[in-house]
Amino acid sequence: MNAARRSTLGTIALLLTAISVLGAAALLIGDLVGAAGFADEESSTLAGTSWLSFSLGGILALLTGIAAWLLGRNRGRSGDIQAGKIAVGWFVLTVLIFAVQALS
């Protein structure tokens, strides 16, 4: 078996990370163009869906990424280790971005 091959868990971690990234991109673009529900108190389905994708995708990516990283280390699968690092890195990056934004 190829050690670089990624398991289903690693693939799921990357998929959840991608969903979170797309949600964050939609939130950023919606805020930049001033779409209803993104920058004001008004709510919109797109803004709610984007926020849910970003936040829930990020949390689930963190959990599956940690599991993929640890299992990849135990089983010698570099693909799972890389997937785990990407998922955990995305979560850490978003926490840092929100911390800097909250301090501004």
C-alpha positions, 0 to 999 in steps of 0.5 A: 500500500502506498504510504502517501495515499489519503484515507476517507477521513483525510479526504473528509477533512479536506472537503470540510476545510474547502466548505469552510473556505468557500463560506468565508469567501462568500462572507467576505465578498458579501461584506465587500459588496455591501449585500443585504444581510452581510454587513448590517443587522438585516438577515438573509438566507445567503448570509446565514448559509455562508456563516453556517458553512464557514463556522460548522465546516471549520469546527468539523474540519478541525475535529476530522483533521486532528483525527486524520493527522493522528491516525496518519502518523500511526499508520504512516500515511503522509496524505492523512498527515498533510490533510490534518495539517491543512484542516488544523492550519485553516482553523488556527488561521481563522481564529487569528483573523477573528482575534485581530479583527476583534482587537481592531 
